[in-house]
Amino acid sequence: MGFLAPISFWFLSAIPILLVFYFFKKQYDQQTISSIYLWERTLQEWESDRWWNKLQKNLLLLLQLLILLFLIFALTRPFIVGEEVRGDHLVIVLDSSATMMAEQDGKSRFADAKQQALELIDQLGNEQKVSVVHAKKAPVLLASDQTDHAAVRDKIESLQVTYQHENLSDSLQLAQSLIQQGTGEIHIFTDNLDKESVSDQNFTNPIVVHNSEVLPKNISIQAFGVKQSGNQVSAIVTVKNESSEAADVTLSVSNDANTLEQLTKKVPANEQQTFSLTDLPIHDYYQVKIGDDAYPLDNVMYALLPKQQSPAVYLAGEVNPFIEQALLSAGMQVTTVPKDEDGNYSFPEQKPNAVYLLSGVKADQWPAGPKLIFSPSVGGPFDVKEKVELDYSLKQVGDVPILTYTDVSNVYLGQAFSIGDWNGLNPLVQSGDQVIIGKGMYKKSPMMLFAFDLNDSDWPLQPGFPILLATSIDELAGSGKSLGYYQPQKTAAIKLSTATDEAMIEQLDGEDIKQLDLGKSEVTMPTKPGIYQLHEKTATGSLFRHFVVQLDNEERTAESAQSFSIDTGQSEDTATLSKQEIWRVFAVIALFILFIEWEVYRRGISSR
């Protein structure tokens, strides 16, 4: 323990003054009066049983001395030395993504992270500054250069999970900028941040990363899609076992709490498997659910059924067998187009609700209508060049609904065709600056161009590949849809009916979530994942359209990592010991003794 104001010990000189006043106060001579002698003896015998009367004179002096001592100690501002904190500025970065809701011993990762952050603030001295960065998709600065630690604590305690994917890269850059002019330390509270990604950013201040512990057991639903074929619906579900032991997984597909299908399969440890379900009845939406575990958010997923007949798919060229198998498993009507005697493909007459999937087919043989192109031939209107080796991993460009179930960053692609002219197609996936997948209109027909050969990629082995094909074909065929799929708190443009008088977002039980402003075309989606409906009230009745708020693909796996720290080489003299002042404790004790002293004095007066 130390003292911030030791000069206050000079007030100890008041103790001799108090003793002088006490021992040299005015004394009275005692006189014996015979008329009250018997009463005085009786009173002395009665007071002999009262212990406070025996101690009153000395006790009052002792209590007054204690009050003075504790007041002097409070004036010296004593403090307790806490853990070593580098510099005079602490920056806290808090991850509030969905995976922080994973539970360990009945307590969520997020609650544990907030508690650790609060304990860290409690160890600081009054002179040390605190800043807090909320690591949302767009980082938010909750507190900056605050010495009012109580206010910072309130902001951390009120923080809620956003269910968005965290943006730690931008959050760290923001945290670093807060202490550029001084010395400090950055503490990151998250669940799965590796040391390499932090080391590569060349920070100038020490960084401490508090990662979460490994979950004992977690099984997640990675993908779920449904497709109508005639009067029946088929579904595809991909499940991943993230634990170290094989597990029996029970899948339950339902609608409005009515179970439609249920099956149990064994999934090996650290592997994922895709299951197909057929002969489901037709509904607007479906829910798939597995049993509870440490991370409940990845145990449920919803899928919307397109409001149209399944498109007919015509295959032409050297189509990879994985493509045909994926389309069949999705319930698509698949037809292989043969060649005629001249070596040309005999495409049927253009039909409504038909999509052509072409692989290695020259552009002059492309039929009119919606097309999905794989392995484009060299040359042609797109100026296709030979394959080139790729130096960068794949990345998604913008928010593309058809890539909802596909994490392209996990897809391997060794080489791709170089496209000289994309003819106005918008990029969906890139490798560095090279566009890999484009989508748009070509000769008045919708088109998607995959500028690579599936033999150069492991994409067909990814769980979302069948759903990617199905959603791409639905998009090209112009599926009649409900509102679709969105991420938590995503802002999206929604077109309301011109006859709408009132619109609101509701849960399926009819509870209102948000009233919409008819004058604004953009709507912010709900925070919590689940299925909702847009309710439009008109003069003639109500219109309902379903939509799904679902987790980002990266939030469907509750991974963990070891905590670590990175020392950037700051000298030891920049380290500051946190000083937690405790003068209030001594002041409270002095006040309490004052009450005791007053009570002793009062009893002494009343007993005379």
FIGU-925332 format. One line per 3 residues: number of its first residue (from 1); their letters; for each residue x, y, z of C-alpha. Coordinates in nm, 2 decimals, decimal comma. Example, Ala and Ser with C-alpha at 12.3 -4.5 7.8 and 13.67 -1.06 7.14 Angstrom:
<nodes>
1 = as = 1,23:-0,45:0,78; 1,37:-0,11:0,71
</nodes>
This chain:
<nodes>
1 = mgf = 0,00:0,00:0,00; 0,11:0,35:-0,07; 0,01:0,71:-0,02
4 = lap = -0,06:0,98:-0,28; -0,06:1,27:-0,03; 0,19:1,17:0,25
7 = isf = 0,22:1,53:0,35; -0,11:1,49:0,53; 0,07:1,29:0,80
10 = wfl = 0,16:1,64:0,95; -0,20:1,64:1,08; -0,08:1,38:1,34
13 = sai = 0,05:1,67:1,53; -0,31:1,73:1,63; -0,30:1,42:1,86
16 = pil = -0,08:1,59:2,13; -0,31:1,89:2,12; -0,62:1,66:2,18
19 = lvf = -0,44:1,50:2,47; -0,35:1,84:2,62; -0,72:1,95:2,60
22 = yff = -0,83:1,63:2,75; -0,60:1,61:3,05; -0,59:1,98:3,13
25 = kkq = -0,96:2,05:3,10; -1,12:2,23:3,40; -1,14:2,01:3,71
28 = ydq = -1,40:2,04:3,99; -1,34:1,98:4,37; -1,56:1,72:4,52
31 = qti = -1,74:1,81:4,85; -1,92:1,56:5,07; -2,27:1,67:5,18
34 = ssi = -2,43:1,47:5,45; -2,79:1,52:5,33; -2,73:1,32:5,01
37 = ylw = -2,47:1,08:5,14; -2,71:0,78:5,14; -2,84:0,86:4,79
40 = ert = -2,49:0,88:4,66; -2,40:0,54:4,79; -2,71:0,39:4,64
43 = lqe = -2,64:0,55:4,30; -2,28:0,42:4,30; -2,40:0,07:4,37
46 = wes = -2,66:0,09:4,09; -2,40:0,22:3,83; -2,14:-0,04:3,93
49 = drw = -2,31:-0,29:3,69; -2,29:-0,05:3,38; -1,96:-0,13:3,20
52 = wnk = -1,98:0,18:2,98; -1,97:0,40:3,29; -1,65:0,24:3,40
55 = lqk = -1,49:0,30:3,06; -1,65:0,63:2,97; -1,37:0,86:3,05
58 = nll = -1,10:0,66:2,88; -1,33:0,53:2,60; -1,42:0,87:2,48
61 = lll = -1,06:0,97:2,45; -0,98:0,65:2,27; -1,26:0,69:2,02
64 = qll = -1,17:1,05:1,95; -0,81:0,95:1,88; -0,93:0,67:1,64
67 = ill = -1,15:0,92:1,46; -0,86:1,16:1,42; -0,63:0,88:1,30
70 = fli = -0,87:0,75:1,03; -0,94:1,10:0,91; -0,57:1,16:0,87
73 = fal = -0,52:0,83:0,68; -0,81:0,93:0,45; -0,64:1,27:0,38
76 = trp = -0,31:1,09:0,28; -0,51:0,91:0,00; -0,38:0,56:0,05
79 = fiv = -0,39:0,32:-0,25; -0,35:-0,05:-0,32; -0,11:-0,15:-0,60
82 = gee = -0,29:-0,37:-0,87; -0,16:-0,56:-1,17; 0,09:-0,39:-1,40
85 = vrg = -0,07:-0,19:-1,68; 0,15:-0,06:-1,96; 0,11:0,31:-2,01
88 = dhl = -0,16:0,54:-1,89; -0,43:0,44:-2,14; -0,63:0,11:-2,15
91 = viv = -0,83:0,03:-2,47; -1,08:-0,25:-2,45; -1,21:-0,42:-2,77
94 = lds = -1,53:-0,63:-2,71; -1,66:-0,89:-2,96; -2,04:-0,91:-2,96
97 = sat = -2,08:-1,16:-3,25; -2,32:-1,45:-3,24; -2,06:-1,71:-3,14
100 = mma = -2,01:-1,52:-2,82; -2,34:-1,66:-2,71; -2,18:-2,01:-2,69
103 = eqd = -2,20:-2,13:-2,33; -1,94:-2,28:-2,10; -2,06:-2,41:-1,75
106 = gks = -2,39:-2,23:-1,80; -2,24:-1,89:-1,87; -2,21:-1,74:-2,22
109 = rfa = -1,88:-1,63:-2,36; -2,01:-1,27:-2,39; -2,11:-1,25:-2,02
112 = dak = -1,77:-1,39:-1,92; -1,59:-1,14:-2,15; -1,78:-0,84:-2,00
115 = qqa = -1,69:-0,96:-1,65; -1,32:-0,99:-1,74; -1,33:-0,64:-1,89
118 = lel = -1,50:-0,50:-1,58; -1,24:-0,66:-1,35; -0,97:-0,51:-1,56
121 = idq = -1,11:-0,16:-1,52; -1,14:-0,22:-1,14; -0,76:-0,27:-1,13
124 = lgn = -0,69:0,07:-1,28; -0,59:0,38:-1,09; -0,81:0,70:-1,10
127 = eqk = -0,56:0,87:-1,32; -0,56:0,61:-1,59; -0,78:0,65:-1,90
130 = vsv = -1,01:0,39:-2,06; -1,15:0,36:-2,41; -1,39:0,09:-2,53
133 = vha = -1,44:-0,03:-2,89; -1,75:-0,23:-2,98; -1,63:-0,47:-3,25
136 = kka = -1,94:-0,48:-3,46; -1,95:-0,52:-3,84; -1,89:-0,14:-3,84
139 = pvl = -1,69:-0,08:-3,52; -1,84:0,17:-3,27; -1,65:0,37:-3,02
142 = las = -1,84:0,35:-2,69; -1,60:0,55:-2,47; -1,29:0,75:-2,54
145 = dqt = -1,02:0,87:-2,30; -1,25:0,83:-2,00; -1,13:0,87:-1,64
148 = dha = -1,48:0,82:-1,51; -1,45:0,45:-1,47; -1,80:0,41:-1,34
151 = avr = -1,95:0,55:-1,66; -1,74:0,31:-1,87; -1,86:0,02:-1,65
154 = dki = -2,22:0,12:-1,71; -2,17:0,12:-2,09; -2,01:-0,23:-2,09
157 = esl = -2,27:-0,37:-1,86; -2,55:-0,25:-2,10; -2,38:-0,40:-2,41
160 = qvt = -2,58:-0,67:-2,59; -2,49:-0,93:-2,85; -2,55:-0,80:-3,20
163 = yqh = -2,54:-1,14:-3,38; -2,34:-0,98:-3,65; -2,00:-1,11:-3,76
166 = enl = -1,72:-0,92:-3,58; -1,48:-0,68:-3,76; -1,17:-0,72:-3,54
169 = sds = -0,94:-0,58:-3,81; -1,10:-0,24:-3,83; -1,16:-0,24:-3,45
172 = lql = -0,79:-0,30:-3,38; -0,70:-0,01:-3,62; -0,94:0,21:-3,43
175 = aqs = -0,80:0,10:-3,10; -0,45:0,17:-3,21; -0,54:0,52:-3,32
178 = liq = -0,67:0,61:-2,98; -0,33:0,58:-2,81; -0,10:0,71:-3,09
181 = qgt = -0,01:1,01:-2,88; 0,07:0,83:-2,56; 0,14:0,49:-2,41
184 = gei = -0,11:0,22:-2,35; -0,23:-0,13:-2,38; -0,50:-0,30:-2,60
187 = hif = -0,71:-0,58:-2,45; -0,92:-0,78:-2,69; -1,21:-1,00:-2,57
190 = tdn = -1,32:-1,24:-2,83; -1,35:-1,62:-2,89; -1,12:-1,71:-3,19
193 = ldk = -0,84:-1,47:-3,28; -0,51:-1,62:-3,40; -0,18:-1,47:-3,32
196 = esv = -0,06:-1,45:-3,68; -0,34:-1,22:-3,79; -0,25:-0,97:-3,52
199 = sdq = 0,12:-0,99:-3,56; 0,10:-0,91:-3,93; -0,05:-0,57:-3,86
202 = nft = 0,26:-0,42:-3,69; 0,10:-0,25:-3,39; 0,31:-0,02:-3,18
205 = npi = 0,14:-0,09:-2,85; 0,12:-0,41:-2,64; -0,18:-0,63:-2,72
208 = vvh = -0,35:-0,89:-2,50; -0,60:-1,12:-2,66; -0,85:-1,30:-2,43
211 = nse = -0,99:-1,59:-2,63; -1,26:-1,83:-2,51; -1,22:-2,19:-2,40
214 = vlp = -1,28:-2,49:-2,63; -1,64:-2,60:-2,62; -1,69:-2,96:-2,49
217 = kni = -1,94:-3,05:-2,76; -2,09:-2,86:-3,05; -2,28:-2,98:-3,36
220 = siq = -2,39:-2,72:-3,61; -2,62:-2,70:-3,91; -2,41:-2,55:-4,19
223 = afg = -2,67:-2,54:-4,47; -3,04:-2,60:-4,53; -3,23:-2,57:-4,85
226 = vkq = -3,56:-2,69:-4,99; -3,69:-2,75:-5,35; -4,03:-2,83:-5,49
229 = sgn = -4,08:-3,10:-5,75; -4,44:-3,16:-5,84; -4,65:-3,20:-5,53
232 = qvs = -4,35:-3,29:-5,31; -4,06:-3,10:-5,15; -3,71:-3,23:-5,10
235 = aiv = -3,46:-3,08:-4,86; -3,08:-3,09:-4,82; -2,92:-3,04:-4,47
238 = tvk = -2,55:-3,03:-4,40; -2,44:-3,10:-4,04; -2,09:-3,06:-3,89
241 = nes = -1,97:-3,23:-3,58; -1,71:-3,00:-3,42; -1,64:-3,23:-3,12
244 = sea = -1,37:-3,48:-3,08; -1,61:-3,78:-3,07; -1,86:-3,92:-3,31
247 = adv = -2,22:-3,83:-3,23; -2,57:-3,94:-3,31; -2,75:-3,64:-3,46
250 = tls = -3,13:-3,62:-3,48; -3,26:-3,39:-3,75; -3,62:-3,26:-3,72
253 = vsn = -3,78:-3,08:-4,01; -4,10:-2,89:-3,91; -4,35:-2,62:-4,01
256 = dan = -4,54:-2,42:-3,75; -4,42:-2,65:-3,47; -4,56:-2,95:-3,66
259 = tle = -4,29:-3,22:-3,72; -4,28:-3,32:-4,09; -3,98:-3,55:-4,09
262 = qlt = -3,72:-3,68:-3,85; -3,41:-3,89:-3,89; -3,11:-3,98:-3,68
265 = kkv = -2,76:-4,03:-3,82; -2,41:-4,08:-3,68; -2,17:-3,80:-3,77
268 = pan = -1,79:-3,87:-3,73; -1,58:-3,65:-3,51; -1,46:-3,32:-3,68
271 = eqq = -1,65:-3,41:-4,00; -1,96:-3,28:-4,18; -2,22:-3,48:-4,37
274 = tfs = -2,50:-3,38:-4,60; -2,84:-3,55:-4,57; -3,13:-3,55:-4,81
277 = ltd = -3,50:-3,57:-4,71; -3,78:-3,63:-4,96; -4,16:-3,64:-4,99
280 = lpi = -4,21:-3,34:-4,76; -4,55:-3,16:-4,78; -4,56:-2,82:-4,94
283 = hdy = -4,54:-2,52:-4,70; -4,42:-2,16:-4,73; -4,12:-2,22:-4,51
286 = yqv = -3,94:-2,50:-4,32; -3,74:-2,53:-4,00; -3,47:-2,78:-3,93
289 = kig = -3,34:-2,84:-3,58; -3,10:-3,06:-3,39; -3,06:-3,12:-3,02
292 = dda = -2,93:-2,86:-2,77; -2,56:-2,82:-2,71; -2,32:-2,55:-2,60
295 = ypl = -2,40:-2,32:-2,89; -2,78:-2,32:-2,95; -2,78:-2,06:-3,23
298 = dnv = -2,64:-2,30:-3,49; -2,89:-2,57:-3,40; -3,17:-2,41:-3,60
301 = mya = -3,21:-2,30:-3,96; -3,50:-2,19:-4,18; -3,56:-2,22:-4,55
304 = llp = -3,82:-2,05:-4,77; -3,99:-2,25:-5,05; -3,99:-2,06:-5,39
307 = kqq = -4,34:-1,99:-5,51; -4,31:-2,15:-5,86; -4,26:-2,46:-6,05
310 = spa = -3,91:-2,61:-6,04; -3,71:-2,48:-6,35; -3,61:-2,73:-6,61
313 = vyl = -3,23:-2,75:-6,64; -3,06:-2,85:-6,97; -2,70:-2,97:-6,95
316 = age = -2,46:-2,93:-7,25; -2,09:-2,99:-7,29; -1,85:-3,16:-7,06
319 = vnp = -2,05:-3,11:-6,74; -1,88:-3,22:-6,42; -2,05:-3,52:-6,27
322 = fie = -2,07:-3,34:-5,93; -2,29:-3,07:-6,09; -2,55:-3,32:-6,22
325 = qal = -2,55:-3,51:-5,89; -2,60:-3,18:-5,70; -2,89:-3,07:-5,92
328 = lsa = -3,06:-3,41:-5,89; -3,02:-3,41:-5,51; -3,19:-3,06:-5,50
331 = gmq = -3,49:-3,20:-5,69; -3,42:-3,03:-6,02; -3,55:-3,16:-6,35
334 = vtt = -3,22:-3,23:-6,54; -3,20:-3,31:-6,91; -2,87:-3,37:-7,10
337 = vpk = -2,87:-3,21:-7,45; -2,71:-3,44:-7,72; -2,52:-3,33:-8,03
340 = ded = -2,65:-3,36:-8,39; -2,47:-3,51:-8,69; -2,28:-3,18:-8,74
343 = gny = -2,15:-3,17:-8,39; -2,39:-2,90:-8,28; -2,61:-2,92:-7,97
346 = sfp = -2,97:-2,99:-8,03; -3,12:-2,75:-7,78; -3,51:-2,76:-7,76
349 = eqk = -3,71:-2,47:-7,85; -3,69:-2,19:-7,59; -3,93:-2,27:-7,31
352 = pna = -4,04:-2,06:-7,02; -3,89:-2,16:-6,68; -3,59:-2,32:-6,84
355 = vyl = -3,22:-2,27:-6,76; -2,92:-2,39:-6,97; -2,61:-2,51:-6,79
358 = lsg = -2,32:-2,51:-7,03; -1,96:-2,63:-6,98; -1,69:-2,58:-7,24
361 = vka = -1,95:-2,49:-7,51; -1,85:-2,23:-7,76; -2,03:-1,90:-7,74
364 = dqw = -2,17:-1,93:-8,10; -2,37:-2,24:-7,98; -2,52:-2,08:-7,68
367 = pag = -2,90:-2,09:-7,69; -3,12:-1,79:-7,61; -3,25:-1,77:-7,25
370 = pkl = -3,10:-1,79:-6,90; -2,75:-1,95:-6,89; -2,51:-2,08:-6,63
373 = ifs = -2,16:-2,11:-6,79; -1,88:-2,32:-6,65; -1,53:-2,35:-6,81
376 = psv = -1,59:-2,10:-7,10; -1,42:-2,17:-7,43; -1,12:-1,96:-7,52
379 = ggp = -1,20:-1,65:-7,73; -1,56:-1,55:-7,80; -1,74:-1,23:-7,70
382 = fdv = -1,60:-1,24:-7,35; -1,24:-1,26:-7,48; -1,16:-1,56:-7,27
385 = kek = -0,79:-1,63:-7,23; -0,60:-1,94:-7,11; -0,60:-2,03:-6,74
388 = vel = -0,37:-1,85:-6,51; -0,24:-1,95:-6,16; -0,42:-1,77:-5,87
391 = dys = -0,21:-1,60:-5,60; -0,49:-1,50:-5,37; -0,77:-1,68:-5,20
394 = lkq = -1,13:-1,62:-5,31; -1,34:-1,33:-5,16; -1,70:-1,24:-5,20
397 = vgd = -1,78:-0,90:-5,35; -2,07:-0,73:-5,18; -2,38:-0,88:-5,02
400 = vpi = -2,49:-1,15:-5,27; -2,80:-1,37:-5,16; -2,70:-1,66:-5,38
403 = lty = -2,38:-1,70:-5,18; -2,55:-1,70:-4,84; -2,46:-2,06:-4,77
406 = tdv = -2,12:-2,05:-4,93; -1,81:-1,93:-4,75; -1,58:-1,87:-5,06
409 = snv = -1,28:-1,79:-4,84; -1,27:-2,17:-4,75; -1,28:-2,27:-5,12
412 = ylg = -0,96:-2,38:-5,29; -0,91:-2,27:-5,65; -0,57:-2,33:-5,82
415 = qaf = -0,63:-2,16:-6,15; -0,90:-1,98:-6,35; -0,96:-1,84:-6,70
418 = sig = -0,87:-1,47:-6,75; -1,17:-1,28:-6,89; -1,09:-0,98:-7,11
421 = dwn = -1,44:-0,84:-7,14; -1,72:-0,92:-6,89; -1,98:-0,75:-7,11
424 = gln = -2,14:-0,57:-6,81; -2,16:-0,87:-6,58; -2,12:-0,77:-6,22
427 = plv = -1,85:-0,94:-6,01; -1,96:-1,18:-5,74; -1,63:-1,35:-5,64
430 = qsg = -1,27:-1,24:-5,70; -0,92:-1,36:-5,64; -0,72:-1,05:-5,58
433 = dqv = -0,83:-0,82:-5,87; -0,92:-1,11:-6,10; -1,30:-1,17:-6,13
436 = iig = -1,39:-1,54:-6,09; -1,77:-1,53:-6,10; -1,99:-1,27:-6,27
439 = kgm = -2,36:-1,22:-6,30; -2,59:-0,99:-6,50; -2,77:-0,96:-6,84
442 = ykk = -2,62:-1,07:-7,17; -2,82:-1,03:-7,49; -3,14:-0,96:-7,29
445 = spm = -3,11:-1,28:-7,09; -2,98:-1,34:-6,74; -2,65:-1,51:-6,72
448 = mlf = -2,39:-1,63:-6,47; -2,03:-1,70:-6,57; -1,80:-1,92:-6,36
451 = afd = -1,46:-1,86:-6,51; -1,29:-2,18:-6,40; -1,30:-2,55:-6,43
454 = lnd = -1,44:-2,75:-6,13; -1,15:-3,00:-6,17; -0,92:-2,72:-6,04
457 = sdw = -1,12:-2,66:-5,73; -1,26:-2,84:-5,42; -1,59:-2,64:-5,44
460 = plq = -1,79:-2,96:-5,52; -1,68:-3,10:-5,19; -1,80:-2,79:-4,99
463 = pgf = -2,14:-2,84:-4,81; -2,29:-2,53:-4,97; -2,22:-2,63:-5,33
466 = pil = -2,56:-2,80:-5,41; -2,75:-2,51:-5,26; -2,53:-2,26:-5,45
469 = lat = -2,63:-2,43:-5,78; -3,00:-2,45:-5,68; -3,02:-2,08:-5,58
472 = sid = -2,82:-1,97:-5,89; -3,07:-2,15:-6,12; -3,36:-2,01:-5,93
475 = ela = -3,22:-1,67:-5,96; -3,17:-1,71:-6,34; -3,51:-1,86:-6,39
478 = gsg = -3,67:-1,56:-6,21; -3,82:-1,75:-5,92; -4,12:-1,59:-5,76
481 = ksl = -4,00:-1,53:-5,41; -4,09:-1,41:-5,07; -3,86:-1,14:-4,93
484 = gyy = -3,56:-1,38:-4,90; -3,27:-1,41:-4,66; -3,09:-1,13:-4,46
487 = qpq = -2,83:-1,10:-4,20; -2,90:-0,95:-3,85; -2,94:-0,57:-3,86
490 = kta = -2,88:-0,56:-4,23; -3,03:-0,26:-4,42; -3,21:-0,37:-4,73
493 = aik = -3,44:-0,20:-4,99; -3,79:-0,35:-4,97; -4,06:-0,25:-5,22
496 = lst = -4,40:-0,21:-5,06; -4,73:-0,23:-5,24; -4,86:0,10:-5,37
499 = atd = -5,19:0,02:-5,19; -5,03:-0,03:-4,85; -5,16:0,20:-4,57
502 = eam = -4,95:0,05:-4,29; -4,66:-0,19:-4,28; -4,48:-0,37:-3,99
505 = ieq = -4,24:-0,65:-3,93; -4,39:-0,93:-3,72; -4,29:-1,25:-3,56
508 = ldg = -4,50:-1,54:-3,68; -4,71:-1,54:-3,37; -4,83:-1,19:-3,47
511 = edi = -4,62:-0,98:-3,23; -4,50:-0,66:-3,38; -4,12:-0,61:-3,40
514 = kql = -4,10:-0,28:-3,59; -4,33:-0,03:-3,76; -4,21:0,07:-4,10
517 = dlg = -4,20:0,42:-4,24; -4,39:0,41:-4,58; -4,18:0,71:-4,70
520 = kse = -3,85:0,51:-4,67; -3,76:0,23:-4,90; -3,48:0,09:-4,68
523 = vtm = -3,55:-0,13:-4,38; -3,32:-0,24:-4,10; -3,37:-0,61:-4,03
526 = ptk = -3,43:-0,75:-3,68; -3,13:-0,84:-3,46; -3,21:-1,19:-3,36
529 = pgi = -3,20:-1,48:-3,61; -3,53:-1,64:-3,70; -3,82:-1,63:-3,94
532 = yql = -4,04:-1,31:-3,97; -4,31:-1,18:-4,19; -4,37:-0,84:-4,35
535 = hek = -4,74:-0,75:-4,28; -4,88:-0,49:-4,52; -5,23:-0,36:-4,44
538 = tat = -5,44:-0,23:-4,73; -5,80:-0,11:-4,78; -5,89:-0,45:-4,91
541 = gsl = -5,71:-0,67:-4,66; -5,36:-0,78:-4,55; -5,05:-0,90:-4,74
544 = frh = -4,79:-1,13:-4,58; -4,44:-1,21:-4,70; -4,20:-1,42:-4,51
547 = fvv = -3,83:-1,36:-4,48; -3,54:-1,52:-4,28; -3,28:-1,34:-4,06
550 = qld = -2,99:-1,58:-4,04; -2,64:-1,59:-3,91; -2,34:-1,51:-4,12
553 = nee = -2,17:-1,84:-4,24; -1,87:-1,76:-4,02; -2,09:-1,74:-3,72
556 = rta = -2,22:-2,10:-3,76; -1,91:-2,25:-3,62; -1,82:-2,17:-3,25
559 = esa = -1,44:-2,21:-3,27; -1,19:-2,13:-3,00; -0,83:-2,04:-2,96
562 = qsf = -0,56:-2,00:-2,69; -0,53:-1,66:-2,53; -0,20:-1,48:-2,60
565 = sid = -0,02:-1,14:-2,57; 0,21:-0,95:-2,80; 0,48:-0,73:-2,65
568 = tgq = 0,58:-0,47:-2,90; 0,90:-0,38:-2,72; 0,79:-0,09:-2,51
571 = sed = 1,06:-0,02:-2,24; 0,99:-0,12:-1,88; 0,98:0,24:-1,76
574 = tat = 0,66:0,29:-1,95; 0,49:0,03:-1,73; 0,26:0,18:-1,47
577 = lsk = 0,14:0,02:-1,16; -0,24:0,06:-1,12; -0,32:0,25:-0,80
580 = qei = -0,67:0,19:-0,66; -0,74:0,45:-0,39; -0,90:0,33:-0,07
583 = wrv = -0,94:0,67:0,13; -1,31:0,63:0,12; -1,28:0,32:0,34
586 = fav = -1,10:0,51:0,61; -1,34:0,80:0,59; -1,64:0,56:0,63
589 = ial = -1,47:0,40:0,93; -1,41:0,74:1,09; -1,77:0,83:1,05
592 = fil = -1,88:0,50:1,20; -1,66:0,56:1,51; -1,80:0,91:1,54
595 = fie = -2,15:0,75:1,58; -2,01:0,52:1,84; -1,85:0,80:2,03
598 = wev = -2,17:1,00:2,02; -2,37:0,70:2,16; -2,11:0,65:2,44
601 = yrr = -2,14:1,02:2,53; -2,52:1,02:2,52; -2,54:0,72:2,75
604 = gis = -2,30:0,89:2,99; -2,52:1,20:3,00; -2,85:1,01:3,04
607 = sr = -2,72:0,80:3,33; -2,63:1,09:3,55
</nodes>
